[in-house]
Amino acid sequence: MKFKELIDKYNWDDVRSTLLQLYSNQEKNIEGYEQIFEELRTLEPVETKLRIVIEDVFDEYDKKYYVDVSGKDGTLNKESEPEYFKNDEVGNQEISYGIEFTDWAQWLVMDIDPESLLKYSGLDIIGHCLWEMTFYGFTQENIKETIDEIDKSAEEARNNPSSCRKLVESENGDELFWEDEDGNRAPLLESND
């Protein structure tokens, strides 16, 4: 089943209810999610080889499970980087790609991984995918701006390694920040929270 088929199968009221059950802190952004849901119904799909995979993942740092949405295309670690991966358990795992920056038109043609379809309801899949799609913004323009900022920072780091920020913990150890050479701090991630 393709993501577009799920989008076409459900109405916004059902998606809204499920989304707020999954991410109760997103009430403030619900209009943005609705606009994206409706936009997805009108976009012309663009081909991609990726499929959507949704899995429960244990976070060693936070010591709790979270739902991860990623893309996979059948490529194994050992095929991608044979100099680093061998014919072992890790080498034979499929590469998992972050898809939060992927064009929304490409999401539409992605198949939903069969195991994900067995484990999650159609509405849960839509809710988790909408969360992932909007992690860096509620418009594709916002997401493009974030990509441009990342590219600019990477270019600056390549050209001037001493300007790189370092990752530091807050005094109480509850948060992580980026810190520049002058001690200025910025949040580790700015997301749709």
Backbone as ProteinMPNN parsed JSONL, in Angstrom:
{"seq_chain_A": "MKFKELIDKYNWDDVRSTLLQLYSNQEKNIEGYEQIFEELRTLEPVETKLRIVIEDVFDEYDKKYYVDVSGKDGTLNKESEPEYFKNDEVGNQEISYGIEFTDWAQWLVMDIDPESLLKYSGLDIIGHCLWEMTFYGFTQENIKETIDEIDKSAEEARNNPSSCRKLVESENGDELFWEDEDGNRAPLLESND", "coords_chain_A": {"N_chain_A": [[0.839, -1.18, 0.0], [0.533, 2.197, -0.831], [1.579, 5.416, 0.481], [-0.03, 7.527, -0.409], [-2.43, 6.193, -0.942], [-3.298, 5.647, 1.64], [-3.668, 8.267, 2.592], [-5.772, 9.077, 0.929], [-7.734, 7.393, 1.818], [-8.728, 8.114, 4.322], [-10.505, 10.575, 6.334], [-10.021, 14.008, 7.399], [-10.924, 14.519, 10.063], [-10.751, 12.031, 11.386], [-8.001, 11.559, 11.154], [-7.005, 13.759, 12.548], [-7.902, 13.275, 15.192], [-6.483, 10.889, 15.795], [-3.83, 11.758, 15.441], [-3.582, 13.607, 17.546], [-3.875, 11.886, 19.687], [-1.55, 10.417, 19.464], [0.436, 12.4, 19.577], [0.066, 14.412, 21.8], [0.896, 16.953, 22.494], [0.678, 18.52, 20.273], [-1.539, 20.055, 19.692], [-1.472, 22.822, 19.356], [-0.404, 23.082, 16.832], [-2.208, 22.036, 15.085], [-3.735, 23.091, 12.967], [-1.811, 23.534, 11.024], [-1.054, 20.901, 10.443], [-3.457, 20.012, 9.333], [-3.599, 21.58, 6.997], [-1.414, 20.543, 5.596], [-2.192, 17.863, 5.3], [-4.404, 18.203, 3.601], [-3.091, 19.378, 1.438], [-1.492, 17.25, 0.608], [-3.361, 15.657, -0.624], [-3.658, 16.866, -3.049], [-1.244, 17.044, -4.366], [0.94, 16.138, -7.059], [2.23, 12.979, -7.381], [5.721, 12.084, -7.064], [8.221, 10.021, -8.285], [10.106, 7.658, -6.324], [12.532, 5.422, -4.879], [12.375, 4.692, -2.286], [10.815, 3.18, 0.598], [8.417, 3.519, 3.211], [9.226, 3.009, 6.547], [8.211, 2.127, 9.717], [9.025, 1.97, 13.044], [9.391, 0.797, 16.431], [11.793, 2.131, 18.503], [14.449, 1.838, 20.801], [15.722, 4.322, 22.821], [18.826, 4.798, 23.946], [19.922, 6.899, 25.4], [17.748, 8.389, 26.549], [16.463, 6.276, 27.68], [14.02, 5.129, 26.874], [11.326, 4.065, 24.705], [10.642, 5.144, 21.355], [8.778, 6.111, 18.431], [10.028, 5.554, 15.293], [10.306, 6.923, 12.088], [11.36, 6.116, 8.95], [13.162, 5.814, 5.807], [13.685, 3.17, 3.518], [15.451, 1.345, 0.988], [16.242, -1.145, 0.226], [18.985, -1.356, 0.022], [21.925, -2.64, 1.426], [24.033, -2.126, 4.327], [26.68, -3.11, 3.906], [26.851, -3.065, 1.159], [26.783, -0.412, 0.542], [28.991, 0.778, 1.855], [31.51, -0.956, 1.655], [34.074, -0.958, 2.676], [33.822, -0.406, 5.339], [31.803, -2.02, 6.392], [31.161, -5.418, 7.001], [30.398, -8.854, 6.064], [28.339, -9.406, 8.114], [26.063, -9.232, 10.944], [25.452, -6.43, 11.224], [26.436, -5.435, 8.796], [24.72, -6.688, 7.033], [22.341, -5.443, 7.43], [19.656, -3.369, 6.338], [20.127, -0.12, 5.006], [19.006, 2.685, 6.755], [17.31, 5.532, 6.032], [17.004, 8.967, 6.888], [14.023, 10.684, 6.368], [12.821, 13.096, 6.711], [13.422, 15.413, 5.344], [12.574, 14.943, 2.815], [10.906, 15.568, -0.257], [7.462, 16.229, -0.233], [5.833, 15.249, -2.258], [7.167, 12.997, -3.049], [6.86, 11.344, -0.838], [4.272, 10.458, -1.202], [4.304, 8.381, -3.135], [5.653, 6.388, -1.903], [5.816, 3.059, -0.807], [4.276, 1.502, 2.001], [6.059, -0.184, 4.408], [5.648, -3.697, 4.706], [5.78, -4.913, 7.317], [5.365, -2.705, 8.942], [2.755, -2.057, 8.243], [1.45, -4.215, 9.379], [1.886, -3.81, 12.091], [1.01, -1.228, 12.782], [-1.918, 0.85, 12.701], [-3.699, 2.204, 9.842], [-4.367, 4.905, 10.302], [-2.618, 5.522, 12.418], [-0.187, 5.287, 11.058], [-0.389, 7.411, 9.21], [-0.473, 9.542, 11.075], [2.082, 9.332, 12.368], [3.719, 9.701, 10.141], [2.989, 12.308, 9.282], [3.945, 13.749, 11.477], [6.715, 13.276, 11.197], [7.188, 14.396, 8.656], [6.832, 17.084, 9.149], [8.766, 17.842, 10.907], [10.768, 19.759, 10.656], [9.361, 21.966, 9.864], [6.272, 23.473, 8.686], [5.789, 23.979, 6.086], [6.965, 23.289, 2.792], [8.764, 25.16, 2.005], [9.791, 26.167, 4.445], [11.168, 23.89, 5.265], [13.042, 23.656, 3.221], [14.537, 25.973, 3.734], [15.723, 25.225, 6.165], [17.322, 23.091, 5.278], [19.038, 24.566, 3.625], [20.309, 26.149, 5.586], [21.678, 24.167, 7.022], [23.375, 23.203, 5.005], [24.87, 25.539, 4.568], [26.121, 25.851, 7.08], [27.655, 23.517, 7.103], [29.378, 24.018, 4.976], [30.724, 26.282, 5.974], [32.015, 25.084, 8.138], [33.721, 23.315, 6.799], [35.363, 25.146, 5.504], [36.386, 26.645, 7.6], [37.405, 25.186, 10.119], [37.851, 25.833, 12.833], [35.717, 27.344, 13.56], [33.685, 25.725, 14.274], [30.954, 24.505, 16.22], [30.591, 23.093, 19.498], [29.167, 20.272, 21.153], [27.429, 20.486, 24.148], [26.466, 19.694, 27.534], [23.751, 20.833, 29.591], [24.01, 22.496, 32.778], [22.613, 20.995, 34.678], [22.448, 18.632, 33.377], [20.234, 17.906, 31.902], [19.695, 18.81, 29.317], [20.913, 19.19, 25.937], [23.147, 21.298, 24.164], [24.322, 23.375, 21.445], [27.45, 24.91, 21.437], [29.316, 27.798, 20.789], [32.64, 29.132, 20.083], [32.691, 31.401, 21.658], [31.126, 30.824, 23.79], [28.411, 31.061, 23.432], [25.161, 29.696, 23.364], [22.98, 27.405, 21.662], [19.874, 25.725, 20.995], [19.943, 22.139, 20.699], [18.284, 20.861, 18.78], [15.811, 22.391, 16.847], [12.512, 21.926, 16.632], [9.214, 20.724, 15.657], [8.104, 20.757, 18.171]], "CA_chain_A": [[0.0, 0.0, 0.0], [1.281, 3.449, -0.917], [1.166, 6.437, 1.433], [-1.15, 8.262, -1.006], [-3.651, 5.399, -0.757], [-3.745, 5.877, 3.021], [-4.163, 9.646, 2.669], [-7.074, 9.123, 0.257], [-8.673, 6.487, 2.492], [-9.242, 8.658, 5.58], [-10.859, 11.994, 6.371], [-9.206, 14.781, 8.326], [-11.371, 14.389, 11.458], [-10.167, 10.803, 11.937], [-6.549, 11.764, 11.246], [-6.791, 14.733, 13.628], [-8.09, 12.583, 16.464], [-5.361, 9.962, 15.994], [-2.605, 12.549, 15.585], [-3.541, 14.173, 18.896], [-3.643, 10.782, 20.624], [-0.132, 10.049, 19.358], [1.283, 13.558, 19.896], [-0.887, 15.287, 22.494], [1.426, 18.317, 22.595], [0.613, 19.16, 18.961], [-2.799, 20.788, 19.507], [-1.149, 24.174, 18.881], [-0.004, 23.013, 15.423], [-3.152, 21.169, 14.378], [-4.138, 23.703, 11.694], [-0.723, 23.267, 10.084], [-1.18, 19.503, 10.01], [-4.615, 19.902, 8.44], [-3.225, 22.15, 5.696], [-0.523, 19.591, 4.921], [-3.011, 16.712, 4.919], [-5.181, 18.587, 2.416], [-2.136, 19.576, 0.339], [-1.07, 15.929, 0.136], [-4.416, 15.13, -1.499], [-3.63, 17.556, -4.348], [0.082, 16.984, -4.986], [1.232, 15.123, -8.072], [3.308, 12.138, -6.843], [7.025, 12.042, -7.731], [8.785, 8.681, -8.065], [11.259, 7.399, -5.465], [12.721, 3.997, -4.592], [12.234, 4.47, -0.85], [9.558, 2.781, 1.213], [8.287, 4.037, 4.57], [9.366, 2.008, 7.6], [7.884, 2.668, 11.038], [9.506, 0.995, 14.032], [9.661, 1.216, 17.802], [13.239, 2.133, 18.716], [14.823, 2.173, 22.176], [16.716, 5.385, 22.919], [19.739, 4.494, 25.055], [20.155, 8.108, 26.193], [16.547, 8.689, 27.331], [15.995, 5.024, 28.282], [12.62, 4.873, 26.555], [11.025, 3.782, 23.3], [9.956, 6.133, 20.541], [8.432, 5.609, 17.104], [10.922, 6.095, 14.268], [9.861, 6.838, 10.7], [12.531, 6.239, 8.078], [13.015, 5.273, 4.465], [14.624, 2.118, 3.133], [15.305, 0.999, -0.428], [16.807, -2.465, -0.017], [20.441, -1.313, 0.031], [22.529, -3.083, 2.679], [25.206, -1.372, 4.772], [27.908, -3.62, 3.293], [26.848, -2.674, -0.251], [27.011, 1.022, 0.479], [30.35, 1.09, 2.303], [32.148, -2.25, 1.93], [35.31, -0.787, 3.439], [33.481, -0.297, 6.759], [30.87, -3.054, 6.813], [31.503, -6.775, 6.57], [29.27, -9.761, 5.903], [27.905, -9.783, 9.458], [24.716, -8.753, 11.249], [25.328, -5.005, 10.906], [26.653, -5.284, 7.363], [23.568, -7.217, 6.304], [21.144, -4.651, 7.715], [19.315, -2.355, 5.351], [20.385, 1.267, 5.389], [17.819, 3.436, 7.137], [17.514, 6.936, 5.665], [16.1, 9.982, 7.412], [13.225, 11.19, 5.249], [12.126, 14.315, 7.116], [13.693, 16.459, 4.361], [12.123, 14.462, 1.509], [9.786, 16.274, -0.88], [6.202, 15.582, 0.13], [5.309, 14.528, -3.426], [7.812, 11.682, -3.053], [6.232, 10.538, 0.219], [3.016, 9.887, -1.692], [4.492, 7.135, -3.899], [6.355, 5.392, -1.092], [5.075, 1.946, -0.229], [4.417, 1.316, 3.443], [6.695, -1.467, 4.674], [4.645, -4.675, 5.153], [5.798, -5.089, 8.778], [4.75, -1.511, 9.526], [1.308, -2.196, 8.042], [0.947, -5.196, 10.34], [2.042, -3.342, 13.468], [0.343, 0.057, 13.012], [-3.135, 1.1, 11.922], [-3.523, 3.201, 8.788], [-4.393, 6.24, 10.906], [-1.357, 5.704, 13.148], [0.865, 5.506, 10.064], [-0.524, 8.795, 8.747], [-0.069, 10.431, 12.168], [3.538, 9.31, 12.535], [4.336, 10.289, 8.949], [2.798, 13.762, 9.334], [4.893, 14.246, 12.473], [8.056, 13.236, 10.6], [7.232, 15.323, 7.525], [6.796, 18.466, 9.632], [9.729, 18.006, 11.996], [11.516, 21.001, 10.447], [8.512, 23.047, 9.385], [4.948, 23.126, 8.194], [5.74, 24.196, 4.64], [8.177, 22.79, 2.15], [9.696, 26.287, 1.981], [10.482, 26.147, 5.746], [12.088, 22.753, 5.276], [14.14, 24.025, 2.308], [15.366, 26.937, 4.469], [16.521, 24.453, 7.125], [18.354, 22.398, 4.494], [20.016, 25.582, 3.217], [21.09, 26.504, 6.776], [22.584, 23.045, 7.298], [24.406, 23.237, 3.957], [25.729, 26.7, 4.827], [26.942, 25.526, 8.255], [28.634, 22.501, 6.7], [30.38, 24.702, 4.142], [31.531, 27.098, 6.891], [32.863, 24.174, 8.916], [34.791, 22.833, 5.909], [36.27, 26.258, 5.198], [36.955, 27.215, 8.819], [37.12, 24.196, 11.17], [37.883, 26.394, 14.187], [34.431, 27.986, 13.85], [32.696, 24.689, 14.598], [30.382, 24.499, 17.561], [30.705, 21.803, 20.175], [27.972, 19.832, 21.856], [27.64, 20.531, 25.596], [25.307, 19.43, 28.393], [23.407, 21.887, 30.533], [24.599, 22.288, 34.095], [21.906, 19.912, 35.375], [22.542, 17.425, 32.561], [18.944, 17.574, 31.294], [19.58, 19.246, 27.927], [22.123, 19.342, 25.14], [23.205, 22.548, 23.415], [25.5, 23.697, 20.656], [28.144, 26.05, 22.029], [30.382, 28.286, 19.921], [33.896, 29.433, 20.787], [32.456, 32.495, 22.599], [30.258, 30.347, 24.861], [27.001, 31.247, 23.094], [24.487, 28.402, 23.234], [21.764, 27.272, 20.849], [19.282, 24.394, 21.209], [20.446, 21.062, 19.845], [17.358, 20.761, 17.654], [14.57, 23.138, 16.894], [11.589, 21.057, 15.904], [7.811, 21.092, 15.764], [7.618, 20.644, 19.557]], "C_chain_A": [[0.887, 1.247, 0.0], [0.722, 4.465, 0.083], [-0.03, 7.218, 0.889], [-2.464, 7.504, -0.833], [-4.196, 5.565, 0.66], [-4.341, 7.273, 3.17], [-5.574, 9.729, 2.074], [-8.15, 8.317, 0.986], [-9.372, 7.134, 3.693], [-9.604, 10.13, 5.453], [-10.057, 12.693, 7.469], [-9.632, 14.588, 9.781], [-10.786, 13.146, 12.122], [-8.66, 10.949, 12.132], [-6.234, 12.69, 12.413], [-6.854, 14.045, 14.988], [-6.905, 11.663, 16.772], [-4.061, 10.717, 16.222], [-2.48, 13.108, 16.998], [-3.427, 13.098, 19.971], [-2.16, 10.41, 20.636], [0.788, 11.152, 19.87], [0.409, 14.627, 20.548], [-0.403, 16.73, 22.605], [1.31, 19.092, 21.283], [-0.701, 19.893, 18.681], [-2.535, 22.175, 18.914], [-0.795, 24.208, 17.395], [-1.034, 22.316, 14.541], [-3.611, 21.767, 13.05], [-3.07, 23.488, 10.626], [-0.775, 21.846, 9.555], [-2.353, 19.333, 9.039], [-4.281, 20.443, 7.053], [-2.342, 21.186, 4.911], [-1.306, 18.37, 4.455], [-3.799, 17.029, 3.651], [-4.26, 18.81, 1.214], [-1.689, 18.236, -0.244], [-2.104, 15.314, -0.808], [-4.34, 15.724, -2.906], [-2.288, 17.452, -5.067], [0.164, 15.879, -6.027], [2.409, 14.293, -7.563], [4.56, 12.152, -7.72], [7.714, 10.747, -7.321], [10.0, 8.689, -7.129], [11.343, 5.895, -5.23], [12.466, 3.669, -3.12], [10.852, 3.942, -0.485], [9.575, 3.308, 2.649], [8.341, 2.878, 5.556], [9.103, 2.696, 8.937], [8.207, 1.592, 12.059], [9.561, 1.625, 15.414], [11.155, 1.056, 18.032], [13.513, 2.529, 20.161], [15.944, 3.201, 22.152], [17.574, 5.126, 24.154], [19.955, 5.703, 25.964], [18.968, 8.393, 27.117], [15.968, 7.473, 28.042], [14.497, 4.807, 28.076], [12.47, 4.631, 25.05], [10.392, 5.001, 22.641], [9.67, 5.496, 19.186], [9.305, 6.331, 16.087], [10.307, 5.874, 12.893], [11.086, 7.062, 9.831], [12.199, 5.687, 6.701], [14.065, 4.212, 4.218], [14.364, 1.773, 1.673], [15.914, -0.354, -0.783], [18.321, -2.51, -0.006], [20.963, -1.718, 1.406], [23.734, -2.221, 3.024], [26.464, -1.806, 4.03], [27.99, -3.287, 1.806], [27.195, -1.203, -0.41], [28.453, 1.391, 0.811], [31.079, -0.201, 2.667], [33.45, -2.132, 2.713], [35.059, -0.71, 4.942], [32.625, -1.456, 7.266], [31.243, -4.393, 6.198], [30.227, -7.599, 6.404], [28.866, -10.304, 7.276], [26.525, -9.177, 9.707], [24.522, -7.289, 10.85], [25.483, -4.773, 9.406], [25.47, -5.723, 6.529], [22.257, -6.503, 6.639], [20.927, -3.639, 6.592], [19.663, -0.972, 5.884], [19.044, 1.943, 5.666], [18.102, 4.916, 6.89], [16.521, 7.827, 6.398], [15.332, 10.578, 6.244], [12.463, 12.471, 5.598], [12.358, 15.476, 6.151], [13.195, 16.09, 2.965], [10.912, 15.254, 1.027], [8.49, 15.504, -0.608], [5.599, 14.803, -1.036], [5.939, 13.14, -3.534], [7.231, 10.777, -1.971], [5.016, 9.795, -0.333], [3.193, 8.555, -2.406], [5.206, 6.059, -3.096], [5.387, 4.309, -0.627], [5.269, 1.967, 1.277], [4.991, -0.084, 3.64], [5.656, -2.461, 5.214], [4.615, -4.89, 6.668], [5.166, -3.898, 9.486], [3.233, -1.573, 9.393], [0.69, -3.183, 9.021], [0.917, -4.642, 11.759], [1.212, -2.089, 13.78], [-0.918, 0.161, 12.166], [-2.827, 2.13, 10.835], [-3.488, 4.613, 9.343], [-3.124, 6.521, 11.705], [-0.209, 5.987, 12.177], [0.804, 6.938, 9.543], [-0.053, 9.759, 9.828], [1.432, 10.487, 12.348], [4.243, 9.938, 11.332], [4.165, 11.808, 8.929], [3.756, 14.398, 10.333], [6.296, 14.335, 11.867], [8.197, 14.275, 9.488], [7.353, 16.769, 7.98], [7.834, 18.747, 10.712], [10.493, 19.324, 11.88], [10.666, 22.114, 9.862], [7.213, 22.549, 8.789], [4.721, 23.542, 6.747], [7.029, 23.64, 4.058], [9.221, 23.905, 2.035], [10.482, 26.361, 3.297], [11.529, 25.048, 5.784], [13.286, 23.043, 4.381], [15.076, 25.022, 2.989], [16.261, 26.22, 5.475], [17.638, 23.708, 6.411], [19.445, 23.381, 4.083], [20.902, 26.004, 4.388], [22.101, 25.415, 7.117], [23.719, 23.03, 6.284], [25.39, 24.383, 4.191], [26.657, 26.425, 6.014], [28.011, 24.503, 7.914], [29.745, 23.127, 5.869], [31.3, 25.564, 5.01], [32.487, 26.222, 7.687], [34.005, 23.63, 8.069], [35.833, 23.919, 5.671], [36.975, 26.816, 6.422], [36.656, 26.281, 9.995], [37.107, 24.776, 12.583], [36.57, 27.074, 14.557], [33.36, 26.988, 14.273], [32.22, 24.817, 16.036], [30.609, 23.133, 18.178], [29.404, 21.529, 20.918], [28.27, 19.806, 23.347], [26.334, 20.21, 26.318], [25.032, 20.645, 29.253], [23.994, 21.526, 31.896], [23.93, 21.135, 34.84], [21.882, 18.614, 34.571], [21.262, 17.037, 31.844], [18.844, 17.905, 29.807], [20.945, 19.285, 27.262], [22.02, 20.625, 24.329], [24.411, 22.54, 22.49], [26.133, 24.922, 21.306], [29.257, 26.481, 21.091], [31.597, 28.671, 20.758], [33.758, 30.577, 21.785], [31.546, 32.094, 23.758], [28.778, 30.568, 24.613], [26.365, 29.889, 22.835], [23.24, 28.507, 22.363], [21.199, 25.881, 21.098], [19.858, 23.373, 20.237], [19.59, 20.93, 18.6], [16.201, 21.698, 17.895], [13.602, 22.369, 16.028], [10.165, 21.544, 16.084], [7.252, 20.909, 17.165], [6.999, 21.929, 20.004]], "O_chain_A": [[1.865, 1.33, 0.743], [-0.441, 4.393, 0.481], [-0.949, 7.54, 1.643], [-3.504, 8.12, -0.602], [-5.41, 5.618, 0.86], [-5.388, 7.446, 3.794], [-6.459, 10.368, 2.643], [-9.343, 8.545, 0.785], [-10.486, 6.743, 4.043], [-9.089, 10.842, 4.591], [-9.49, 12.046, 8.35], [-8.77, 14.5, 10.656], [-10.374, 13.193, 13.281], [-8.111, 10.517, 13.145], [-5.305, 12.436, 13.179], [-5.968, 14.215, 15.825], [-6.389, 11.666, 17.889], [-3.277, 10.357, 17.1], [-1.397, 13.086, 17.583], [-2.928, 13.374, 21.062], [-1.59, 10.125, 21.689], [1.797, 10.876, 20.517], [0.057, 15.624, 19.917], [-1.214, 17.637, 22.792], [1.801, 20.218, 21.194], [-0.946, 20.306, 17.547], [-3.294, 22.644, 18.066], [-0.881, 25.264, 16.766], [-0.761, 22.035, 13.374], [-3.852, 21.025, 12.097], [-3.391, 23.283, 9.456], [-0.566, 21.609, 8.365], [-2.253, 18.605, 8.051], [-4.639, 19.833, 6.045], [-2.506, 21.032, 3.701], [-1.106, 17.894, 3.337], [-3.854, 16.212, 2.732], [-4.62, 18.462, 0.09], [-1.528, 18.109, -1.457], [-1.75, 14.535, -1.693], [-4.891, 15.157, -3.849], [-2.207, 17.744, -6.26], [-0.46, 14.826, -5.893], [3.487, 14.843, -7.333], [4.477, 12.22, -8.947], [7.778, 10.422, -6.135], [10.81, 9.615, -7.151], [10.35, 5.181, -5.366], [12.356, 2.499, -2.753], [9.861, 4.218, -1.161], [10.643, 3.516, 3.225], [7.608, 1.898, 5.426], [9.706, 3.724, 9.245], [7.736, 0.458, 11.963], [9.754, 2.833, 15.551], [11.719, -0.011, 17.792], [12.883, 3.447, 20.687], [16.988, 2.98, 21.539], [17.09, 5.227, 25.282], [20.151, 5.543, 27.169], [19.146, 8.613, 28.315], [15.093, 7.605, 28.898], [13.793, 4.36, 28.982], [13.352, 4.945, 24.251], [9.697, 5.785, 23.287], [10.249, 4.467, 18.839], [9.321, 7.561, 16.027], [9.845, 4.778, 12.574], [11.77, 8.077, 9.96], [11.109, 5.166, 6.464], [15.206, 4.343, 4.659], [13.242, 1.882, 1.177], [16.081, -0.672, -1.961], [18.899, -3.597, -0.022], [20.503, -1.207, 2.427], [24.379, -1.655, 2.142], [27.234, -0.961, 3.574], [29.086, -3.231, 1.248], [27.829, -0.806, -1.388], [29.063, 2.215, 0.13], [31.249, -0.509, 3.846], [33.885, -3.095, 3.345], [35.976, -0.923, 5.735], [32.713, -1.829, 8.436], [31.596, -4.478, 5.022], [29.119, -7.093, 6.584], [29.027, -11.49, 7.565], [25.892, -8.667, 8.782], [23.529, -6.95, 10.206], [24.734, -3.994, 8.817], [25.239, -5.194, 5.442], [21.189, -6.913, 6.184], [21.872, -3.132, 5.988], [19.509, -0.696, 7.073], [18.083, 1.79, 4.912], [19.027, 5.482, 7.473], [15.343, 7.491, 6.518], [15.931, 10.941, 5.231], [11.565, 12.881, 4.863], [11.576, 16.427, 6.136], [13.383, 16.862, 2.024], [10.011, 15.57, 1.804], [8.442, 14.281, -0.74], [4.922, 13.798, -0.819], [5.316, 12.213, -4.052], [7.124, 9.567, -2.171], [4.764, 8.646, 0.027], [2.331, 7.682, -2.301], [5.348, 4.93, -3.567], [4.299, 4.592, -0.126], [6.311, 2.401, 1.769], [4.465, -1.056, 3.098], [4.866, -2.105, 6.089], [3.538, -5.033, 7.246], [4.506, -4.061, 10.512], [2.508, -1.191, 10.311], [-0.454, -3.015, 9.443], [0.022, -4.969, 12.538], [0.763, -1.909, 14.912], [-0.983, -0.371, 11.058], [-1.822, 2.837, 10.903], [-2.677, 5.433, 8.912], [-2.609, 7.638, 11.672], [0.641, 6.834, 12.449], [1.833, 7.606, 9.444], [0.69, 10.696, 9.536], [2.003, 11.572, 12.467], [5.25, 10.627, 11.491], [5.108, 12.524, 8.59], [4.317, 15.461, 10.069], [6.978, 15.35, 12.01], [9.219, 14.954, 9.397], [7.921, 17.595, 7.265], [7.78, 19.79, 11.364], [10.828, 19.938, 12.893], [11.21, 23.119, 9.404], [7.068, 21.379, 8.438], [3.602, 23.468, 6.24], [8.047, 23.536, 4.743], [10.42, 23.632, 1.975], [11.692, 26.588, 3.283], [12.64, 25.25, 6.274], [14.419, 22.715, 4.734], [16.293, 24.922, 2.833], [17.433, 26.57, 5.62], [18.775, 23.691, 6.883], [20.633, 23.073, 4.179], [22.105, 26.197, 4.216], [23.247, 25.709, 7.459], [24.883, 22.866, 6.648], [26.598, 24.213, 4.031], [27.848, 26.732, 5.954], [29.146, 24.606, 8.381], [30.918, 22.8, 6.044], [32.514, 25.577, 4.807], [33.646, 26.587, 7.884], [35.129, 23.495, 8.553], [37.033, 23.647, 5.641], [38.052, 27.401, 6.3], [35.752, 26.554, 10.784], [36.408, 24.249, 13.45], [36.326, 27.353, 15.731], [32.241, 27.384, 14.598], [32.974, 25.184, 16.937], [30.796, 22.141, 17.473], [28.652, 22.442, 21.258], [29.242, 19.186, 23.776], [25.244, 20.424, 25.786], [25.943, 21.395, 29.604], [24.417, 20.393, 32.126], [24.597, 20.382, 35.55], [21.351, 17.606, 35.037], [21.191, 15.966, 31.241], [18.0, 17.346, 29.107], [21.98, 19.397, 27.918], [20.941, 20.994, 23.864], [25.382, 21.814, 22.705], [25.434, 25.863, 21.681], [30.052, 25.656, 20.641], [31.584, 28.552, 21.983], [34.603, 30.726, 22.667], [31.227, 32.921, 24.612], [27.961, 30.292, 25.492], [26.952, 29.035, 22.17], [22.552, 29.527, 22.328], [21.954, 24.951, 21.383], [20.213, 23.701, 19.105], [20.112, 20.891, 17.486], [15.676, 21.791, 19.004], [13.835, 22.18, 14.834], [9.931, 22.637, 16.598], [6.033, 20.906, 17.336], [6.534, 22.028, 21.139]]}, "name": "protein", "num_of_chains": 1, "seq": "MKFKELIDKYNWDDVRSTLLQLYSNQEKNIEGYEQIFEELRTLEPVETKLRIVIEDVFDEYDKKYYVDVSGKDGTLNKESEPEYFKNDEVGNQEISYGIEFTDWAQWLVMDIDPESLLKYSGLDIIGHCLWEMTFYGFTQENIKETIDEIDKSAEEARNNPSSCRKLVESENGDELFWEDEDGNRAPLLESND"}
